[in-house]
Amino acid sequence: MTLETVETVLAWMIGGLIALAALLTLTRITIGPSVLDRVVASDTLVSIVVSALGAHIALTGAASTLPLLISLSLVGFLGSVAVARFVARDRDPEPPR
């Protein structure tokens, strides 16, 4: 086996696993019983896309997608924090008067 063959096999395995994870996450977004489940699944989907971009960078050496990877990571993190803050505020009991 040559190094090129190993890289090709690894690329197909990584692509298949990422596609399977994305498919399972999309089913959670579709079926999710609550809004919070759907938000967590969408954050997971953003993480899967970031992982796919990282795998693309590692396999091709094209560092031009690095700013996209960093900005998508930041947007995903800020979105999760914002949703967690609003959900926590909705679930907190009213303070006694």
Contacts in CASP RR format, 6 or more apart in sequence:
PFRMAT RR
TARGET T0000
AUTHOR 0000-0000-0000
METHOD contacts of the structure
MODEL  1
MTLETVETVLAWMIGGLIALAALLTLTRITIGPSVLDRVVASDTLVSIVV
SALGAHIALTGAASTLPLLISLSLVGFLGSVAVARFVARDRDPEPPR
7 59 0 8 1.000
10 59 0 8 1.000
11 55 0 8 1.000
11 59 0 8 1.000
14 55 0 8 1.000
14 59 0 8 1.000
15 52 0 8 1.000
15 55 0 8 1.000
18 48 0 8 1.000
18 51 0 8 1.000
18 52 0 8 1.000
18 55 0 8 1.000
21 48 0 8 1.000
22 45 0 8 1.000
22 48 0 8 1.000
22 49 0 8 1.000
25 41 0 8 1.000
25 44 0 8 1.000
25 45 0 8 1.000
25 48 0 8 1.000
26 41 0 8 1.000
26 45 0 8 1.000
28 37 0 8 1.000
28 38 0 8 1.000
28 41 0 8 1.000
28 44 0 8 1.000
29 38 0 8 1.000
29 41 0 8 1.000
29 42 0 8 1.000
29 45 0 8 1.000
32 38 0 8 1.000
32 41 0 8 1.000
36 83 0 8 1.000
36 87 0 8 1.000
39 80 0 8 1.000
39 83 0 8 1.000
39 87 0 8 1.000
43 76 0 8 1.000
43 79 0 8 1.000
43 80 0 8 1.000
46 72 0 8 1.000
46 75 0 8 1.000
46 76 0 8 1.000
49 72 0 8 1.000
50 69 0 8 1.000
50 72 0 8 1.000
50 73 0 8 1.000
53 65 0 8 1.000
53 68 0 8 1.000
53 69 0 8 1.000
53 72 0 8 1.000
54 65 0 8 1.000
54 69 0 8 1.000
56 62 0 8 1.000
56 65 0 8 1.000
57 63 0 8 1.000
57 65 0 8 1.000
57 66 0 8 1.000
57 69 0 8 1.000
END
